[in-house]
């Protein structure tokens, strides 16, 4: 284990963490499933109390799979926003069709609230590990959340069990546009020493 004074302040990991961005515009080519699988093999080493490994993953990158996903997501959008115009719905579908791949992160919801919180935290840590590994390989991702993660019809469409839900929908691909760095609050403003 490295001592504090031995840690290089310009380490590769530090650079990856600070340079990572949420990517919303992608090139057309999807990330091969084998690459996603390889990154997940490393990402799974996230902190995980009792090593429950509550996660599983559904990767959608084929044209048929994407068409099915877009249909399901559009149906959810229409249901959750009944006043959505047909034009807005078509724009929504078009936006989704430009995403090369979707990684659906599913986690098992334990009956015990504390264990459930621990498992969600572990799954979130795995997702961050994945995003950093992807960034290192020149792969962009954006972590999507919202009401869709809890919708039972969407769960059913993707074969989730009653005790499962989505932790995230991660849009993934090779970046076509690099967002600018957003200002972050200096951590000393959020730091208390007792």
C-alpha positions in Angstrom: 0.0 0.0 0.0 1.5 3.4 -1.0 2.4 5.9 1.7 0.8 9.4 1.3 4.2 10.9 0.5 4.8 8.4 -2.2 1.7 9.1 -4.2 2.4 10.9 -7.3 0.1 14.0 -7.5 0.1 13.7 -11.3 -0.8 10.0 -11.3 -2.7 8.6 -14.3 -5.7 7.8 -12.0 -5.9 11.3 -10.8 -5.9 12.6 -14.4 -8.6 10.1 -15.4 -10.8 11.1 -12.5 -10.4 14.8 -13.2 -10.8 14.6 -16.9 -13.8 12.3 -17.1 -16.9 13.8 -18.6 -20.5 12.7 -19.2 -20.8 12.2 -22.9 -24.1 12.9 -24.7 -23.0 12.9 -28.3 -21.4 9.7 -29.7 -19.9 8.4 -32.9 -22.0 5.7 -34.5 -20.0 2.6 -33.7 -21.1 0.7 -30.6 -18.6 -0.5 -28.0 -18.1 -4.3 -28.5 -19.8 -6.4 -25.8 -16.5 -8.0 -25.0 -15.0 -4.6 -24.1 -17.9 -3.8 -21.8 -17.6 -7.3 -20.2 -13.9 -6.9 -19.7 -14.3 -3.5 -18.0 -17.1 -4.9 -15.8 -14.7 -7.7 -14.7 -12.5 -5.0 -13.1 -15.3 -2.6 -12.0 -16.8 -5.4 -9.9 -14.0 -4.8 -7.3 -16.0 -1.9 -5.9 -16.5 -1.8 -2.1 -19.3 -4.2 -1.4 -20.3 -4.9 2.2 -20.6 -8.7 2.7 -19.7 -9.1 -1.0 -23.3 -9.6 -2.0 -22.6 -8.7 -5.6 -26.2 -7.6 -6.1 -25.8 -6.5 -9.7 -26.4 -7.8 -13.2 -26.2 -6.1 -16.6 -28.1 -6.0 -19.8 -26.2 -4.6 -22.8 -28.2 -3.3 -25.7 -26.2 -2.4 -28.9 -27.7 -4.4 -31.7 -30.2 -2.6 -34.1 -33.0 -5.0 -33.1 -32.2 -4.6 -29.4 -32.1 -0.8 -29.7 -35.4 -0.7 -31.6 -37.0 -2.7 -28.8 -35.5 -0.5 -26.1 -36.5 2.7 -27.9 -40.1 1.4 -28.2 -40.2 0.6 -24.5 -38.7 3.9 -23.4 -41.0 5.8 -25.8 -44.0 4.0 -24.4 -42.9 4.9 -20.8 -42.4 8.6 -21.9 -45.9 8.8 -23.4 -47.4 7.2 -20.3 -45.5 9.5 -17.8 -46.2 12.6 -19.9 -49.6 12.1 -21.5 -49.6 15.7 -22.9 -46.4 14.9 -24.9 -46.8 15.9 -28.5 -46.1 13.5 -31.3 -43.3 15.7 -32.5 -41.6 15.6 -29.1 -42.0 11.9 -28.9 -40.4 11.5 -32.4 -37.5 13.8 -31.3 -37.1 11.6 -28.2 -36.9 8.5 -30.3 -34.4 10.1 -32.7 -32.2 11.2 -29.8 -32.2 7.6 -28.4 -31.4 6.1 -31.8 -28.2 8.2 -31.9 -26.9 6.3 -28.8 -24.7 3.4 -29.9 -25.2 1.3 -26.7 -27.2 1.1 -23.5 -25.9 -0.7 -20.4 -28.8 -1.4 -18.1 -27.5 -1.9 -14.6 -29.9 -4.0 -12.5 -29.6 -4.6 -8.8 -31.4 -6.9 -6.4 -33.3 -5.0 -3.7 -32.8 -6.7 -0.3 -35.8 -6.8 2.0 -33.7 -5.2 4.7 -33.5 -1.4 4.2 -29.9 -1.1 5.4 -28.7 -4.0 3.3 -30.6 -2.5 0.3 -28.8 0.9 0.9 -25.5 -0.9 1.1 -26.1 -2.8 -2.1 -27.2 0.4 -4.0 -24.0 2.2 -2.8 -21.9 -0.8 -3.9 -23.6 -0.8 -7.3 -23.1 3.0 -7.6 -19.4 2.5 -6.8 -19.2 -0.2 -9.5 -20.7 2.2 -12.0 -18.1 4.9 -11.2 -15.3 2.3 -11.5 -16.8 1.4 -14.9 -17.0 5.0 -16.1 -13.3 5.6 -15.1 -12.2 2.4 -16.9 -14.2 3.4 -20.0 -12.7 6.9 -20.0 -9.2 5.4 -19.8 -10.0 3.5 -23.0 -11.5 6.5 -24.8 -15.1 5.4 -24.3 -17.7 7.9 -23.1 -20.7 7.3 -20.9 -23.6 9.2 -19.3 -25.4 7.8 -16.3 -29.1 8.2 -16.7 -31.7 8.0 -13.9 -35.2 9.1 -13.2 -38.7 7.6 -12.9 -38.0 5.1 -15.6 -35.8 3.2 -13.2 -38.8 2.3 -11.1 -41.4 1.6 -13.7 -42.8 -1.9 -13.4 -43.8 -2.1 -17.1 -40.2 -1.2 -18.1 -38.9 -3.8 -15.6 -41.2 -6.4 -17.1 -40.0 -5.6 -20.7 -36.4 -6.3 -19.7 -37.2 -9.4 -17.6 -36.5 -8.0 -14.2 -37.6 -10.1 -11.2 -40.0 -8.6 -8.6 -37.0 -8.0 -6.2 -34.9 -6.2 -8.8 -34.8 -2.6 -10.2 -32.5 -0.5 -12.3 -29.7 1.3 -10.7 -28.9 3.2 -13.9 -29.3 3.3 -17.6 -25.8 4.1 -19.0 -25.6 5.4 -22.5 -22.3 4.4 -23.9 -20.1 4.9 -27.0 -17.1 6.6 -28.5 -17.3 10.4 -27.8 -18.1 12.6 -30.8 -18.1 15.8 -28.7 -16.2 16.7 -25.6 -18.1 18.8 -23.1 -16.3 21.6 -21.3 -15.3 21.2 -17.7 -18.0 22.3 -15.2 -16.9 24.4 -12.2 -16.7 22.4 -9.0 -16.9 23.8 -5.5 -13.5 23.8 -3.7 -13.7 20.9 -1.3 -12.3 23.0 1.6 -15.7 24.8 1.5 -17.4 21.4 2.3 -14.8 20.1 4.7 -15.0 20.1 8.5 -12.3 18.9 10.8 -13.3 17.9 14.4 
